[in-house]
Structure formats: structure tokens, C-alpha cells
Amino acid sequence: MVKFSIRSIATMCFAILTLPAMAGGYQTNTNQSISFLRNPSQDAVIGISSLYNNPAGTGFLAPGFHMSIGIMNVHQDRDVTATYFPFSFGAENNGATTKTFEGNADAPILPSLQFAYNTKDSKWSFSFDFGLVGGGGKCQYNNGLPSFESAVSALSMVASTFSSKDLAGNDVHPFKNGYKFDTFMRGRSYQYGFQFGAARKITDNLSIYGGLRLIYATNNYFGYVKNIQLMTQDNQYVSARQWINEQHNRLEEIKKVAPAYTAQIDDMHKAIDDRGYKLADMTGNIGLNCNQAGWGLTPIIGIDWKINEHWNLAAKFEFKTRIRLKNESYNENTDEHGLDKYNDKQTIKEDIPSILTVGAMYSPIKVVRINGGFHYYWDKQATKYGDENKLLSGGTWEITAGAEWDFTKGWTISGGWQHTHYPNTDAYMRDISFVTNSNTFGFGVKWQISSVVAVEAAYFQTLYNTYERHQTDYNGLAATAIKVPAGVSAPQALVAQGIIQNVDQVAGTDRFDRTNRVFGVGVTLDF
């Protein structure tokens, strides 16, 4: 009798779909200006375009109004190459056990705005910053993911052990290894940040900042797993419910021509109902359509010490942001399948971690500026639904370096590098939303058209490391298939019951790969 639970399909197929940051930590976009794209090391840069990175530095701007407007175009590829023996049963897999699942994430237009007003006495700077501080686009998986297909393929393997009785009382196995299904997943995530603050010059060389960022978060998750079909012994693909109905009709026809078998046929009806409808429930359609919305407040403090004309040091601390998302859902057959996270009116914890950044800028000569910085994100302390944050090994850290050169009057070229190290663990990594250690390179140009207007353009490319994860029980599917006796592993139990020939048939490997590129243009006004 099949014991495989649909819960394992549902929970893996519709695990949380988020859009990890394009630069920064798991929940944080740090690419808030075109200046950052052309030089990611902005932590000690003084300028309106660096308001997000070094807000205290605005205290050293000239009296008057300052504004920076930027538009970015972002594209990401997220590929997972998975190896899992049951994939070979897929009707479209041609017997292959390795398959690449491709996902694309796009944000065609990401706007940003920085504004500051410095008083005539140069003591105060009042500022506003707007940008997408998290999320920032939509991600679509047209052909599903390993977690989707592995659950269905494992179900096919276990369904092949399903048995009923014929009129003579012999065991009959109606299914063999083989499956088809339809699946789709799309996610959209935006976290809009509205930052208000003020910088105060304590001395001619020291400025401090205090501010508050209001974050409005909105997400949508739409997806389905449907039309699951299993292969019968005569190589036909049918749904489990269709097979049940066909068997009932066949038995009723036999009863008409052979009434002597009525009692046996009634027992067979009951056996099919007891076992077959459980199988039918396992292969039923699941649909997800969930909107989430919520808001949070981030207190921010900063300091900038302009030591002399050669050196500038700066630091910023953002406190943890408490965010609670409220669900508005229009789901199909999800309530009983372990998808509590997406239930209508459910409240979801989705905190943004505290962040510390420190930076230095050194100008050996007036036309050259060399930058360096360090960032730390307290990811493990940022509460998530189901305490997912506790699966991390610690916090994300980054180091940056870059330089600018005013190579001729009115023209500046710049470039920079950022290395990001994530506290990933095998338990935390998910194919539906992942990010890996990376090195980012940005470069660009700025043209100071006049004392009032400057324009800039940049290109920003992230090179991600490959992360590989091997599991002896791929996605925990074997453990959900049967009742596991004490003292043995789930794969060993499957071998003992004859469902698989060896434990390697339920082991699996995922290889996670990503790409990211950003183009940006902007204009800066000082008046």
C-alpha cells in the first residue's frame, strides 16, 4: 500500500519564493544609485549619490539642494542542475537522470532617488532616499524545479508498488515507473524603501546622522502542480482517479455478466476505494495564488570623519527591521497539504537583518580617490517563518574596493569590486530561491556637464560561485514514502521492501549556478 504523502510534494513545490538581493545580503539590495554600480565601494564617499551608503557624508555637501535620479535594468539567471535516478521515469526526460532547470528573474526598471537640502550655515543636511531595498523584480520557472519534479518522480516510483486483487485473489500491480505532469511557478517581490533623515556637522571634520526608513513590502506567488499522470502496465498515461473510475466500471460490467462474483467484486470495489483514492489524493491538483503585504521601520545611524583632504572614514548601522506580511490567498487544495504559510489571512515573519558598514576613502592627489569597505549582516538573528534563519551558519559579510579618477576636466571614470560571502548550509539551500558566494565588478563614467548637472552610466556584473549539495535521501522524499523502522535509514528501508534496488536510487545532487548583470543611467543636480 502506498504511504507516500502529498504533503511532501506540496511543501517542496511551494517553498517560499523570494528574490534575493542583486547586491548585498539575503534581504537587502545595496545597489541604490548609479554611482554604486560604477564603483561598489561607496561606504566613505561624500556625495548625494552615496546617501544610502554614507548618509552622514551629506553633512559635508555645499549649502543648497542636491538630487540624484537613477534608472537600472536588472537580469538574473538561476540554474539548478539536478541528478536523481527517478528522473529517468519522466516521459520527457529520455531516460536521463540529470536535468537542468532554468529560471529567469528580471527587473526592467529599478528607480532610485536621493535628495538633500543643506542649510546656509552648513550645519544641517536634511535628506530623503527612495529605492527598492529588497526584492526588486519577478522570477519565473516555466518548467518547474528539481523539488517539484523529484516529488512527482518519487511518487511514480512508489506507486509502482501499489497493488489490488483480481477475481482469483492474486495481486495485481496496475502501474509501473513512469510519469507526466504540468507545473509552473512565478514570484514577484518588491520592498520599497522611503528613508528620511538628517546629518549634523558637529565640527568642520565630523558629521553624524540619524534617520528612519519606512519599508513597504509586497509579494505575489502563483504556481501549480497539476495533471499528474502515471504509467500503466500497458504503457498508457492516466490519472490515478481516471484509473479508479475505469476499474469500477470494469467491475460493474463483470458483475452484470457474472453475478456469481458479486461478493468478490464488492470486496474489490472496497479495496480500490481504500487504496486507490489515497493514491488519487496524492496526485491531485494543487494551485497557489497568494498576495502578501506588510511594512516595517528601520532606524539608521551614521558617522563621517573627514580627517583631512586625503582621508575620510565613515560608518553606518541599520537596526533590524521587523516585518510581518499578511496573506490574501486564492488557493486550490492547499489547506490540508502543509501549505499553512500561504493560507488566507496568515501572518508571516520576514525580518530584515541589522547591518553594519564601515569604509575609508583615500585621495593621494585631488583627482584620484581610492575606496575600501566592510559590511556585516546579522542574518541568523533576523526572524523568518518557521525559524528558517536558524539554519544559517552565521551572518553575511562583504569586502569592497574601488577607485575613481577625474582623468580630464568634467570627466570621471571609476571601477570597483565587491566580494560577498554567505553563511549557506545544505539545510538552508533551496532550489526555488538561492544565492551563493560571489564577486561583483562595476565600472562606469560620469560627465559633469556644468556646475549644476552631471550624468553617469554604469555596468555591473556579478560572478557567482557554484554551490553543490549531495543528499543520501534527496529532498527527504524516501523518509516520507514509508514507515521507517528503528535503526535503519529510509533508503535502506526502501531497499528492504523491494521498492528500490539500492540506496543510490534515492540519493541526489544539486548544483546551483547564478548570473547577474545590471545596466544603469542617472543624472545628478546640485543647485
N, C-alpha and C positions, 0 to 999 in steps of 0.2 A: 504494500500500500504506500502510495506516495506521501511523504511527510514534508516535502519542500514547501516553504511558506511564501506566499505572495508578499509578505512584509519585507522580505529580503530584496525583492525586486523593487518595491516602491521606495524604500528608504535609500537604496543606492541610486536609483534612476533619478530621483528628485532631491538629491542632496543640495544643500544651499549653493546657489549660483550667484557669485559676486564677481565684480570686475576689479581685480587687483590693480593697485595704483600703477600709473605709467612711469612714475619716478617717485621713489620713496618707499615707505613701509607698506604693510599689507592693506591698510585702510586709508592711506594718505597720498594724495598727489602733491608733489612739491614743485612740479613744473607750472608755476603760476605767472610766468612772464616770458617774453621772447629773450630777454637778457639771460634767463636761466638756461634756455635751450642752447644759446651760443656759448655759454660758459656755466656749467652746473655748479661751480664753486662760488656761491653768492653770499655766503654767511657773514662776511665782513665788508661787503660792497656798500658804498654810500650812494644812493640814487633812488628815485621814485620807483623804478622798475624792480628794485630789490626790497620793496616794502614788506612783502611776505617773508622773505628770508632774514632780513635785518631791519625790523621795524624801528629800533632805536636810532638807526642811522639817519632817519628822516630829520632828526633834530639838527643835523648839520647842513640841510638844504638851505638855499638862499631864501630870503623873505619873498612871499608871493604864492602863486598857485602852481602846482605841478601835477601832471597827469600822464599816465601811460595806458595805452589800449593795445591789446594783443589778440590775435586770432590764430589758433593752432588746429592742425589736421592730424589725426592720430590713426594709425592702423596697427593691429596686432594679429599675429598668427599663433595659435596654440595647438600643437600636435601631440597626440599621445599614441605611441606605438606599443601595442599590447600583444603578448604571446600567451595563449591559453588554449589547451587542447580542444575543449568543446566548441571553439570557433569553427573547427573543421566540419561541424554538422550543419553550418549555415548554408542555406540554399544559394546564396550569392557569394560565398567565400571560396568556392572551388577547392575545398579540402584544405585550405591554408589554415594554419594555427596562429599565424602572426598577421595583424591587421593594423593599419594606421588610421586613426580617427582625427579628422581635421576640424578645427574651429577658428572662426574669424571674429574679431572684435573691432568695431570702427566707431570713431567719434569724428564725424566730418567737420564739425565746427565746435571748438572749445574756446569760449571767450574769456578774457581776463581784463580787469580794470583796477588800476591803482590811482588814488587821488590823495593829495596832501595840500594843506594850507599852512604856511609858516608865517608867524606874526612878524610885524615890522621890527620888533626888538630882538628877533631871532631866539627868543626863549622857548617858544612853544611851536609844536607841529601837530596839527590835528589831521588824522588820516582815515581813509576808507579803502578797503580792498574787497574786490569781488572775484571769485573764481570757483572752479569745481575742485574742491579739496579732497574728493574721494569719488570712486566710480568713474563716471565720465564717458559713457557710451553704451553700446549694446553688443552682446556676443551671441552668436548663433551656431548651433550644431545641427546641420541638416541631416546627418546620418548617425546621430547618436554618439555614444561614448562607450569605452570598454565596460564601465559599470552598468550601462544599460544592457548591452548585448551579452555580457558574461552571465547575468542573471537569467536571461531567457535561454541561453545555450545550456546552462547547467540544469535548468528546468526540463529541457528536452532530454538530457541525458538521464535524469531521474525518472521522467515519465515513461521511458522505455522499459522500466521495471514494473509499471502498472499492470495489473492482471485482473481478469474476470474469469468466469466459468462458462464452459459450453454446456450443452444439454446432457452430455455424458459426465459432467463434473470435472472435466480436465481444465487446467489453467490455460488461459488464452492471453497473449500479450498483443494488444492491438497496435501499439506504437513502437517505432524504432527511432534511433537517433536521427534527428533532422528537424529543422525549424525555419519559420519565416516570421517576420513581424515588422510593424511600422513604428518609427519613433522620431521625435523631433523635440528640440529644446531651444528656447530663446530667453535671454535675460537682458534686462535693461536696468542700469543703476546710475543715479546722479546724486551727489551730495553738494548742494550749493552752499558756499561759504560767504557770509557778509560780516566783514571784520571792521570794527570801529575802535579807534584808539588815539592816544596822544603821547608824544615824546616831549620830554622836558630837558633842556640843557642845564645841567647843574653847574658846570663850568664851561669854559671855552673848549675843553677837551673831553668832557664827559656828558653823555646823554642817556637817559633812562626812558623806558616805555612801559605803558600799561594798556591793555586792550581786551576786547571781548569779541569772539567770533560766534555768530549765530549760524548754525548749520541746519539746513532743511534737507532731509534725505527722502528720496522716493525711488522705489524699485518695482519692477514687474517681472514675474516669472511665468512663462507659458510653455507648456510641453505636454507630451503624451507618450504612452506606450499602448499600442492597440493592435488589433488584428493578429494576435499571436496564433500561429498555426503549427501543428505538429505533424510529423510524417507517419503515416500508417504503414502497415506491413506490405501493402500493395503500392507503396511509393506515391501516395496521394497526400496532399497537404490539406488538413481540415482543422477547424477549431475544435477544442475539446467538447464544447456544448453541441456543436453540429454532430460530432461522433455519437454523443449520448442520445440525441434525438433519433439518429439513424438506427442505433441499436434497439431502442424502444420500438420503433416502427417495425423493424425486422422481427422482433419477438412477437409482436402482436399479429403479424402475418402468419408466423408459425403456429400460434395459438388457434388461429382460425381453421387451419388445415389439419392440425394435430392436437385436438382438445385434450388428449390424454396427458400432454405435457404441461397443462395449465399450472399446476403447483410448482413445478420446476421453473417455469417461465416467470412466475410471480417472484420466486426467490432471486432469479437473475435480475429482474427489474430492481429489486431492492438493493442487490449488491452493486449494480451500476449506479444507482442513486447515491448510495453511501460513499462510494469511492470516486465515481466519475464527476459528480458535482463539485467535490473538493478540487479535483483537477481543473474543472471548468472555472471555478472561482480564481484559481491561481493564474489562469490565462485570460482573465477578464480585462477589459479596457480600464486604463487609469488616465485621467486628464487633470491638468493643473493650470489654473489661471488665477494668480494671486498678485494683488497690488499691496505694497507696503509703503507706509509714510510715517515719518517721525521727525523730531528735531532735538537739538542739543546745544549747549553753550560751552565754549572753550575759553577759559581765562588765559591770557598770554602776558608774559613779562619779558623785557629785554633790556640789554645794556650795550652801549658802544663807547669804547675808549679810544679816542683819536690821539695817540701818543705824540706824534709829530707828523711832519709832512711825508715821512717814509712809512710809518707803521700805523695800522688800525686793527683793533681787536674788538670782537663782538660776540654776544651770546644771546640765546633766546630759549625760553622754556614754555611749552604749551602743556597745560594740565589735561588730565584725562577727561574725555568728553562722554558723558552719559547719554546714550541714545536708546530709546525704546520705540520700536516700529510697531504700528498697528496694522493688522491684516484686513483686507477686504477681498474675499475669495469667492470664486465661482468654479468650484472643483467638481470632478466626476469620480465617484467611487474612491475617495481618498480617506474619509473619516476613519474607516476600520483598518487602514493599511499602514499605520505607522508614520503618517504624514501630519502629525499634530502641529508641526512648525508652520504649516500653511493653512491651518483651519481658520475659518472666518472669525474675525474679532479677536484672534490670538495676539498677544503682545510678545515681541521678540527683543531680546537683549542684543545690542550690536554696538558696543562701546568703541571709541577711537582712542588709541593709547596716548599716554604722555610722551612728549618729545623734547629732547634736549639737543640744541645745536650750538656749536662753538666754531668760530672762524677767525682767520687772520688774513690781512692784506698787506703786502709789502711793495712799495714803489721805489725801486732803486734810482730811477730817473722819472721825471714828470710824465713822460708819455708811455711808461710801462707799468703795469700793475700785475703782481703775482698773488694768487689766492690759494688758500687751503682751508679745509673744514672737516669737522667730525659731527656725526649725528647718532643719536641712540633713541630707539623706540621701545617703550615698556609693553611689548605685545602680550606677554604672558599674564600681565595684570589687567588687561582690557577684557572685561567680561563679555562672553559670547553665549549664544543659546547652546544649552547642553554642556557648558564649560569646555567648549572646543579649544579655547585659548590655553587650557592646561596641557594640551597635547604638545605644545611647542617646547623647545629646549631652552628658551630664554627670550631675548629681545633682538630685533634687527639692529645692525649697526652699519654705518656708511662712512667712507672717507672720500674727500673730493680734492681736486687740484685743478688749477686753470690759470690763464693769463690773458691780458688784453694789451694791445699795442696801438697807439694812435700813430699810424705809420705815415700819415700826411695830414695836412690841415683839413679838418672836418671828417676824416675817415678813421674808423677803428675796426680792427679785426680781433677776434677772440676765439678761444677754444678751451675746452676743459674735459675733465674725466671724473666719473663717479663710480666707485665700487660699492656694491650693496651685498651684504651677507645676511641671509635669512635663517632663522632658527628652525628650519624644517625638520620634521621627523617623518618616518614612514607612516606612523599612525595619523599624522596631520594631513599628509598629501592626499589630494583628491583630483581625479582627472577632470572634474567639471569646473574647477577653479583653482589654478595653481600658479605659483611664481617661484623662480629659482634664483640662485646667486647670479649676479650679473656685473658687467662692466659697461658703462654708458659713456658715449663720446658725443660732444656737441661742439659745433663751430658755427660762426656767422659773422656778419658785418653790420656796422652801424654807420649811418651817414648823417652828420649834423648839418642839416641844410641851412639853418640860421640859428641865432641865439635862442629862438623860440621853438623851432620844430626840428625833430630828428626822426628818422625812420630806420628800421632794422629788420633783418631777415636771418633765419637760422634753420639748421638741420640738426636732428638729434636722433641718435641710433643706439639701441640697447642690444648688447650681445649676451645672451643667457647661457649659463652652463646647463648641460644635460643632467637631469636627476633620474637615477634608475632605482626602482624598488622591486624586490623579489619577495613573493609571498608563497609559503608552502600550501596555504589554503586561500586561493585567490578571492579577494574581497569577502572572505569569511563565508563563502557560499556552501562549502562542504558541511560546515557546522550547522547550517540551517536545514540541510537536506534530510537528516536522520537524527534519531536519538542516539547520542554518542555514549557508549558505556564508559565507566570509570577506568582510568589507566591507559586509555588509547587515544590517539588523535582522531579527529574527524576524518581525514583522508584514510587512515588505517581502517576505520570502521566501514567506510565505503568499500574498500577492498574486501573486507571480511564478508560483506553482504552481497558481493558479486556485482555491484553497481559499476565499479571501475576495475581495471586490471592491475593498476599500480598507482602509487600516490602521486607520481609526476603528472598524471592526467588532471589533477585539480590544482596543481601549482601554476603560478603565473607571474609574468614580469611586465612592468610598465616602464616605458622610457618617456620622460616628459621633456618637451622642447618648446621654446617660445622665440618669437621675434617681435621687435617693436621699433617703429620709426615715427618721427614727428616732424612736420614742417610748420614753420611759424613766421608771421609777419606782424609788425607793430609800429606804432607811432608814439612819440613822447613829446609832450608840450610843457614848456616852462615859461610862465608869464606872471 
